[in-house]
Amino acid sequence: MKKVLIALCLVAVAGMAAYSLWFSATPAPDFTITTLAGQKVDSAGLKGKVVLVNFWATSCPGCVEEMPQIRQMYQQYGKSGFEVVAVAMNYDNPDYIKAFVAKNQLPFMVTYDSQGAIAKAFGDIQLTPTTFLIDRSGHIVKSYVGVMNFAEIRQLIAKSTSM
């Protein structure tokens, strides 16, 4: 009897944990960007897509390390409803950002957060890289401070874009 009660308690705890993960996803903040290419995009226009928002700086070694893999993910999943928004931090040099984007042929949206408004909207981001994965309904499903786990993020993107 004692074992049955313990098992039932474990099942209940696991169920509550799964429920809280499923139903308490944090809504992504509303934001508007102007890309380096001059395109205006807002978060409402990205609903229905899986979006990776990556806060980065040209002076950040981890950020520079991530960019080729982010580019590969965009090329792999972009046609399946996956978008990338690379947000260059307000302390970065705009000329360095433009040169980096051109040199690395980044095919996704890149913006310079000159006033820090986007960083503030996402919780006053200070550390780079910081990355958020947003699902099709506009909820944050994963976040990373530091270089992201690419095996994990690829699985999440593949799962989310196939739905």
C-alpha positions, -999 to 999 in steps of 0.1 A, spaced: 0 0 0 28 24 9 45 18 -25 12 25 -43 8 58 -25 44 68 -33 39 59 -69 6 79 -70 24 109 -55 52 107 -80 26 105 -109 8 135 -94 40 155 -91 51 147 -126 16 156 -139 16 189 -122 51 197 -135 41 188 -170 9 209 -167 29 239 -154 54 236 -183 27 232 -209 3 259 -197 26 285 -181 48 294 -211 58 330 -209 44 352 -236 72 369 -256 72 407 -253 59 429 -280 86 446 -300 93 464 -332 125 465 -351 140 481 -381 164 458 -398 198 470 -411 181 466 -445 154 491 -435 126 466 -431 102 473 -402 90 442 -384 70 438 -353 63 408 -330 27 406 -342 39 401 -377 60 371 -366 31 352 -350 26 319 -366 64 315 -370 90 299 -348 114 328 -339 149 328 -325 157 361 -310 195 364 -304 211 393 -285 247 396 -296 276 420 -300 306 420 -324 329 421 -294 315 390 -279 335 358 -287 305 335 -279 283 355 -302 308 354 -331 311 316 -325 273 311 -327 266 330 -359 277 303 -384 254 278 -367 225 302 -365 230 309 -402 229 271 -409 197 267 -388 181 296 -407 190 280 -440 178 246 -429 145 256 -413 137 291 -429 113 276 -455 94 258 -427 83 290 -409 115 297 -389 128 332 -385 159 347 -368 160 382 -353 196 390 -344 196 420 -320 229 438 -319 234 455 -285 233 493 -281 269 494 -269 281 479 -302 295 500 -330 270 503 -359 299 502 -385 312 470 -369 278 454 -370 273 462 -407 308 449 -416 302 417 -396 268 411 -413 283 417 -448 314 396 -441 294 367 -427 266 370 -452 239 368 -426 206 360 -444 183 367 -415 170 399 -399 196 419 -380 188 450 -361 208 475 -341 191 481 -307 205 517 -305 182 527 -276 182 494 -258 144 491 -261 144 455 -273 168 444 -247 146 461 -220 115 444 -234 131 410 -230 140 416 -193 168 442 -196 193 419 -213 229 428 -204 248 396 -212 256 383 -246 248 360 -262 213 357 -248 188 338 -269 151 331 -268 131 306 -288 95 317 -294 69 293 -306 42 299 -332 18 312 -307 42 338 -294 54 321 -262 90 317 -251 98 280 -249 135 282 -243 161 307 -234 199 306 -230 224 330 -214 257 321 -231 263 300 -261 232 279 -267 230 241 -268 227 237 -306 217 200 -305 188 209 -281 178 240 -300 178 222 -334 155 195 -319 131 222 -306 131 240 -339 126 209 -359 97 198 -337 81 233 -337 84 239 -375 69 204 -383 37 212 -364 
